[in-house]
Amino acid sequence: MITLHCPLTPQTDKLINANTIKKLKPGAWLINTGRGGLIDEAALAAGLAEGKLAGYGADVLSSEPPSPDNPLISAPNTVITPHIAWASVEARQRLMNGVVENLQAYLSGTPQNVVNAS
């Protein structure tokens, strides 16, 4: 099982590509919750079609919404979910509670979660 949680930088662009896929143990699973550009999508789709990987799961793609010709859309053993993990009722409530707490603290003269950019 390989999970990706890294940013997309020049060094991580297409981190998973035909060369890295060749090095994987047969039956490997890949999960990408980082950025879509970490994956060479055509190479990954080919690896899935050839059975090199057992499966792929992601909530990110190189372009969102995906184009109809994105090779991962029809790749076998692939699950792609919307990139909306923050959108659950619980997550939104936690976000709003934090905003209210920050405003109350500021108004009471004891600011919290202060970022000083200078």
N, C-alpha and C positions, 0 to 999 in steps of 0.2 A: 504494500500500500504506500503510495506516494501522495502527499498532499502539498499543494502550493499555496503559500500565504504571503508571497513576496511582492514588492512593488515592480512595476514595469520600468526598467531603466535600459540604457544601451547595453549593459552587461547581461540583463535577463531577457531581452527581446528574443522570442522563439527559443527559450531555454530548453523546452521539450521539442525536439526536432527529429528528423529521420535518424540521425546519428545516435542521439540519446535513447531513442526508442529501441534501436538495435541492441543496446546494452542492457535492456531490462530483462529480468527473469520472465520466462513465459508465465502467463497468468497474472501479471501485475495489474493492479488497479491504480488509476490516477484520478485524483480529485483536485480541481482548481477553483479556489475561492479568492484568488489573488486578482489577476488581470487577464483578460483574454489574449493579449499579445504575448503572454508567456509561452503560448502554444503555437507551433506550426500546425494549423488546423488540417491542412491537406495531408501532412505526414501522419498526424494522429489518426485521421479517418482511415488512411491506408493501413496503419498498424492494427486498428480495430478490425477492419475487414479481413486482414490476414490472420487474425486470431492471436497476434503477438501480445495484446493486452486483453485481460478478462473484461474490463469495462472502464468507462470514463464518466465522471460526474462533475458538473460545473454549474455555477450561477453567473458566469461571465463568458463572453465571447469577444472576438476581436472587434466586432461592430455590433452595436445594440441600438435598435432591434436588429436581429440577424437578417442578412439578405437571404432570399429563398434558395440561392445556390451555395450557401455555406455547407461545406462537406460534412460537418458534424451533425447537422439536422437529421440526416438519414443514416448516420453511421450506426452500426450494430452495437448493442450493449452500452448505449449512451443515454444518460439522463441529464437534461439541461433544465434548470429551474430559473424563474425570473430573479433578477438581481435586486431583490427587495427584502432582504433579511431584516432590515430595520423597520419594516412596515407592519409588524404584528401589533395588535392592540396593546400588548404589554410593553413593547419597545417604545411605542409612541407615548404611552402614559408615563413611562420612566423619563423620557425626554422632556415632556411638559412639566413633570414634577421638578426636574432639575432646573428648568427655566424659572419656575415660580420660586424655588429656594434661593437661586442666585439673585433674583430681584428683591426678595424680602431681606436677604443679607445686605445687599447694597443700600437699600432704603434705611436699614437699621444702623448703618455706619460700619458694618463689619463685612466688607466684600469678601467673597470666596471665589475660588477658581479664577483668580486674576492672572492674566497673561500680560507681562510687561515686555513689549516689543522693543524697548530701547536698550 
